[in-house]
Amino acid sequence: MDMSDRKNADETASDLLGSAAQRAASDLLDLAAQLADLTEDLKALAAKPIVPPSTLLLEPDDQSRASSSSSFRGAASRVS
């Protein structure tokens, strides 16, 4: 390998490193933006009151499904 080939290889490696660094910085900025959005979503959820299931109003049809699914969960836990 002569000096010109080595110089070209060094420049190519340097260009690749620079490109990789820019890509990594861009990816980190994207991640930071996603985390900021998630933080806002969590703040909004934290501001909402938690309603216990017993105080939720269910339609009569929903109540029959809820009771049958809870009996199914009980049967499944006995099998396990």
Rosetta silent file (secondary structure, phi, psi, omega in degrees, C-alpha in Angstrom):
SEQUENCE: MDMSDRKNADETASDLLGSAAQRAASDLLDLAAQLADLTEDLKALAAKPIVPPSTLLLEPDDQSRASSSSSFRGAASRVS
SCORE:     score description
SCORE:     0.000 S_00000001
   1 L     0.000  123.280  179.288    0.000    0.000    0.000 S_00000001
   2 L   -87.057  176.860 -173.984    1.563    3.304   -1.035 S_00000001
   3 H   -63.776  -35.781 -179.016    1.147    6.626    0.775 S_00000001
   4 H   -68.816  -38.237  176.856   -1.707    7.880   -1.442 S_00000001
   5 H   -64.743  -41.719  179.771   -3.745    4.728   -0.795 S_00000001
   6 H   -64.808  -41.349  179.450   -3.138    5.044    2.932 S_00000001
   7 H   -63.512  -42.667  178.082   -4.130    8.727    2.886 S_00000001
   8 H   -62.824  -40.465  179.113   -7.353    7.876    1.002 S_00000001
   9 H   -65.437  -41.256  178.980   -8.133    5.097    3.479 S_00000001
  10 H   -64.666  -41.144  179.252   -7.551    7.451    6.424 S_00000001
  11 H   -66.174  -40.147  178.831   -9.818   10.097    4.885 S_00000001
  12 H   -64.464  -43.354  178.633  -12.523    7.508    4.203 S_00000001
  13 H   -63.847  -40.244  178.953  -12.306    6.213    7.778 S_00000001
  14 H   -64.534  -41.775  177.719  -12.447    9.763    9.091 S_00000001
  15 H   -63.030  -42.307  179.160  -15.499   10.511    6.954 S_00000001
  16 H   -64.280  -41.350  178.022  -17.203    7.341    8.170 S_00000001
  17 H   -63.428  -43.380  178.124  -16.472    8.202   11.793 S_00000001
  18 H   -62.009  -42.449  178.769  -17.856   11.695   11.325 S_00000001
  19 H   -64.488  -42.326  178.877  -20.960   10.334    9.665 S_00000001
  20 H   -64.862  -38.822  179.187  -21.456    7.771   12.429 S_00000001
  21 H   -65.739  -41.553  177.495  -21.047   10.455   15.087 S_00000001
  22 H   -64.270  -40.581  179.458  -23.638   12.658   13.389 S_00000001
  23 H   -64.386  -43.265  179.455  -26.019    9.732   13.096 S_00000001
  24 H   -63.848  -41.403  178.750  -25.550    8.836   16.769 S_00000001
  25 H   -63.967  -40.940  178.336  -26.163   12.448   17.814 S_00000001
  26 H   -63.977  -43.133  178.370  -29.315   12.564   15.698 S_00000001
  27 H   -62.769  -39.194  178.752  -30.545    9.287   17.191 S_00000001
  28 H   -66.856  -37.933  176.844  -29.921   10.607   20.705 S_00000001
  29 H   -65.385  -39.932  176.870  -31.876   13.767   19.942 S_00000001
  30 H   -62.509  -43.078  178.963  -34.766   11.658   18.627 S_00000001
  31 H   -63.404  -42.524  178.782  -34.683    9.544   21.769 S_00000001
  32 H   -61.797  -39.724  178.048  -34.658   12.638   23.975 S_00000001
  33 H   -65.610  -40.752  177.549  -37.705   13.990   22.122 S_00000001
  34 H   -64.235  -40.406  178.393  -39.542   10.681   22.577 S_00000001
  35 H   -66.146  -37.254  177.129  -38.724   10.673   26.279 S_00000001
  36 H   -63.417  -42.169  176.975  -39.998   14.250   26.603 S_00000001
  37 H   -63.012  -42.253  178.697  -43.275   13.202   24.933 S_00000001
  38 H   -62.824  -39.584  177.836  -43.529   10.204   27.247 S_00000001
  39 H   -60.182  -44.133  178.814  -42.957   12.464   30.247 S_00000001
  40 H   -63.850  -41.231  177.908  -45.835   14.693   29.150 S_00000001
  41 H   -62.481  -42.221  179.624  -48.096   11.659   28.669 S_00000001
  42 H   -66.696  -37.339  176.610  -47.208   10.362   32.135 S_00000001
  43 H   -62.417  -42.826  179.628  -47.895   13.775   33.683 S_00000001
  44 H   -64.330  -41.196  177.652  -51.310   13.827   32.024 S_00000001
  45 H   -65.961  -39.122 -179.307  -52.078   10.315   33.298 S_00000001
  46 H   -66.164  -26.413 -179.362  -50.911   11.190   36.794 S_00000001
  47 H   -77.776  -17.359 -179.302  -53.315   14.143   36.863 S_00000001
  48 L   -83.403  138.338  177.767  -56.325   11.899   36.223 S_00000001
  49 L   -70.812  150.471  176.597  -58.044   10.394   39.263 S_00000001
  50 L   -90.339  124.846 -179.066  -58.059    6.632   39.642 S_00000001
  51 L  -102.269  120.080  177.936  -61.598    5.285   39.647 S_00000001
  52 L   -61.258  145.377 -177.705  -62.075    2.006   41.524 S_00000001
  53 H   -58.449  -30.959 -177.491  -63.748   -0.651   39.354 S_00000001
  54 H   -68.283  -20.125 -179.380  -66.707   -0.987   41.721 S_00000001
  55 H   -95.100   -2.782  177.346  -67.770    2.604   41.020 S_00000001
  56 L   -75.504  140.383  178.478  -67.744    2.232   37.247 S_00000001
  57 L   -88.495  122.326  178.913  -71.165    2.047   35.657 S_00000001
  58 L  -109.468  146.040  172.954  -71.561   -1.066   33.557 S_00000001
  59 L   -69.563  153.658 -179.949  -74.334   -1.842   31.128 S_00000001
  60 H   -53.629  -39.416  179.414  -76.414   -4.909   32.164 S_00000001
  61 H   -65.899  -37.546  178.621  -74.859   -6.937   29.334 S_00000001
  62 H   -67.046  -34.782  179.968  -71.384   -5.905   30.477 S_00000001
  63 H   -64.932  -40.030  179.777  -72.126   -6.976   34.045 S_00000001
  64 H   -67.478  -37.356  176.819  -72.996  -10.513   32.955 S_00000001
  65 H   -67.336  -38.479 -179.476  -69.778  -10.707   30.900 S_00000001
  66 H   -65.142  -40.287 -179.295  -67.743   -9.346   33.817 S_00000001
  67 H   -71.119  -36.376  179.742  -69.121  -11.952   36.221 S_00000001
  68 H   -71.169  -35.237  179.341  -68.568  -14.818   33.787 S_00000001
  69 H   -71.876  -32.639  178.552  -64.991  -13.707   33.051 S_00000001
  70 H   -70.725  -33.845  176.770  -64.199  -13.422   36.758 S_00000001
  71 H   -70.016  -31.616  176.744  -65.468  -16.964   37.355 S_00000001
  72 H   -66.287  -42.048  178.905  -63.296  -18.102   34.445 S_00000001
  73 H   -62.547  -37.206  178.351  -60.246  -16.447   36.047 S_00000001
  74 H   -65.469  -40.848  178.670  -61.013  -18.250   39.275 S_00000001
  75 H   -66.624  -38.376 -179.755  -61.237  -21.589   37.504 S_00000001
  76 H   -66.923  -35.384 -179.262  -58.015  -20.904   35.658 S_00000001
  77 H   -70.882  -29.831  178.644  -56.189  -20.122   38.886 S_00000001
  78 H   -71.913  -31.226 -179.022  -57.341  -23.411   40.421 S_00000001
  79 H   -72.299  -37.384 -175.082  -55.984  -25.328   37.405 S_00000001
  80 L   -64.875    0.000    0.000  -52.541  -23.700   37.562 S_00000001
